[in-house]
């Protein structure tokens, strides 16, 4: 029997027999699904109710049971029919992290739909969604389930690739402005303002497609090489975004106040026809799918590249970031929240809202972004416990203003500010919070251009990040002797030649 025939037969069996009872039908459903994928059965290639050691609490290790694990291949967690699978993401991630031999993929299934996760490459969002009734047409996304298959799965929600496309499409505009000799800082700031507008119209902070419509209007109505309307209309949009209150009339009807500092300085630029076409291309990307944790690094890299395939090779992915964030921030707080009573929970929340995080070499803010999202998720877990105990919720909230960063690269600093401003809205969507994401928070005092080796640090509770690591030769190539001596003298006055120094309380590693 062919693959298509087996899947067709399974779909018919599913229609005739499955009611969606998690406890009563999960195992037979998985057994028949794996038979349709060419295996003898589920028990022949994996285990039901796989033991998963969990975090230690009160010096004890708790044990949970994952619904099904096919060793090295997939973890599957079943939920009842109609269940919102997004609510069970944290459970799936915890199970995956708890397994000693972590499978390549993880699935959530509610009998009607399968959400596919690939944690080593993409946290938070599934790489694909497959409906049971579409298994025949969408089998390529589940290639890893099929016996003897060595084909690479084809996923339709690979957000890393979406992020690369969006970054490259926007970077073309900066490169064009740079060739026109527009001042570099003005061009960078302008492109960041456009980037925030593109994000905002796709994630609901601006009226839908308002920025895209301005671009289309300019392309249709302006003649010649440059667009005077782009100078006027984009400037007016940015000015409206910087004006308190919600616009009540006209072209910018319902545009709300953004604040955030990024629109306090507006330097309008008349775009060329080519730049408008590139901007239209950028506006056609789905910016709600962009991964802010890696966008800044990819965007910064792409600004000096003419080919899309040359970008995105060097960024710290979410999986690696969470290897730092989880043990430093998430796990200790999670244990405290789990063990607390009502009175302690309220005290814990006040402490959480005063908890400060620093990245002294923050780049475009990817570590700070993930730390903020994870702290907002911790806050929601704390609120869930309070709700379960019929307690009132505190009014204050974890804020991006609790996060601080430094970097020597001025553009990376500006990118980090925008990343953290966007994070406020993303966190509202991820956690289901009732907070109003506007106005955005001004991060000018939190994320600054500075050399962490020679700058006073803010008081912090957690220090995170991925600091630069230079060998002696590269350090001498990129910095003058005066800079190197400035490091040497106060720290290692008696050491000569090449040595390894752990500086800044063991955080920044430099080879001198």
HELIX and SHEET records of a PDB file:
HELIX    1   1 UNK A    3  UNK A   17  1                                  15    
HELIX    2   2 UNK A   22  UNK A   36  1                                  15    
HELIX    3   3 UNK A   42  UNK A   45  1                                   4    
HELIX    4   4 UNK A   85  UNK A   88  5                                   4    
HELIX    5   5 UNK A   89  UNK A   98  1                                  10    
HELIX    6   6 UNK A  132  UNK A  134  5                                   3    
HELIX    7   7 UNK A  139  UNK A  145  5                                   7    
HELIX    8   8 UNK A  159  UNK A  179  1                                  21    
HELIX    9   9 UNK A  184  UNK A  203  1                                  20    
HELIX   10  10 UNK A  210  UNK A  221  1                                  12    
HELIX   11  11 UNK A  228  UNK A  241  1                                  14    
HELIX   12  12 UNK A  273  UNK A  283  1                                  11    
HELIX   13  13 UNK A  287  UNK A  289  5                                   3    
HELIX   14  14 UNK A  292  UNK A  302  1                                  11    
HELIX   15  15 UNK A  308  UNK A  310  5                                   3    
HELIX   16  16 UNK A  318  UNK A  325  1                                   8    
HELIX   17  17 UNK A  326  UNK A  330  3                                   5    
HELIX   18  18 UNK A  331  UNK A  339  1                                   9    
HELIX   19  19 UNK A  342  UNK A  352  1                                  11    
HELIX   20  20 UNK A  366  UNK A  388  1                                  23    
HELIX   21  21 UNK A  400  UNK A  402  5                                   3    
HELIX   22  22 UNK A  410  UNK A  431  1                                  22    
HELIX   23  23 UNK A  452  UNK A  454  5                                   3    
HELIX   24  24 UNK A  472  UNK A  478  1                                   7    
HELIX   25  25 UNK A  481  UNK A  491  1                                  11    
SHEET    1   A 6 UNK A  47  UNK A  57  0                                        
SHEET    2   A 6 UNK A  60  UNK A  70 -1                                        
SHEET    3   A 6 UNK A  74  UNK A  78 -1                                        
SHEET    4   A 6 UNK A 105  UNK A 109  1                                        
SHEET    5   A 6 UNK A 113  UNK A 117 -1                                        
SHEET    6   A 6 UNK A 128  UNK A 131 -1                                        
SHEET    1   B 2 UNK A 226  UNK A 227  0                                        
SHEET    2   B 2 UNK A 271  UNK A 272 -1                                        
SHEET    1   C 4 UNK A 447  UNK A 449  0                                        
SHEET    2   C 4 UNK A 403  UNK A 407  1                                        
SHEET    3   C 4 UNK A 357  UNK A 359  1                                        
SHEET    4   C 4 UNK A 462  UNK A 463  1                                        
SHEET    1   D 2 UNK A 500  UNK A 503  0                                        
SHEET    2   D 2 UNK A 508  UNK A 511 -1                                        
END                                                                             
